[in-house]
Amino acid sequence: MSGQTFDSLFESFERTVFRLEALPAYEVGGADAERFQAYHEGRPLSVRSVRTSPWLARIAVSTVTAGKAWSRVRVVDSPLSPYQRYSLEAYRESQAAGEEIFLAPRSAVRDWGPDFWLFDGGTPRARAALMRYSPDGQFHGFEFVEDPEPLAGMEQARLNAVANSVPLNVFLAEDVAGA
């Protein structure tokens, strides 16, 4: 699948898009690398909003205002890895743009399976991008999935992930209370 085909999935879905993130950390590059470094040095992060980020604008303007839904489950470790703690900042921004964010403890499920994006899951128009990463989080591409059997497995993984997770704000409140 080309990058252009992958991008087109975000423009052509009709109802829902879901992301499962199961790795402990992902390689950080580009502008995100600067934010990641600033976070770990205790410096203020550059502001990301629907006005400054094309990704967040896509969530807010082209989908949420059109009645479409974005959601993700992020599998997290206990204690959170430095990358996972940093990623909470980005999740707050995505949530402000309209994405539903859930966090699930890695211990809740024995095998979370591979990362994926699922578009219009549970419908006849379902399709997915199976994400390929090395164990250390380096991105190696994606595979377009249209076959009903793996799509049904991804829909089941989505349901399982949501059932074993809590909304971002609940997680944040529990994290603060437990600190």
Disulfide bonds with the S-S distance in Angstrom:
none
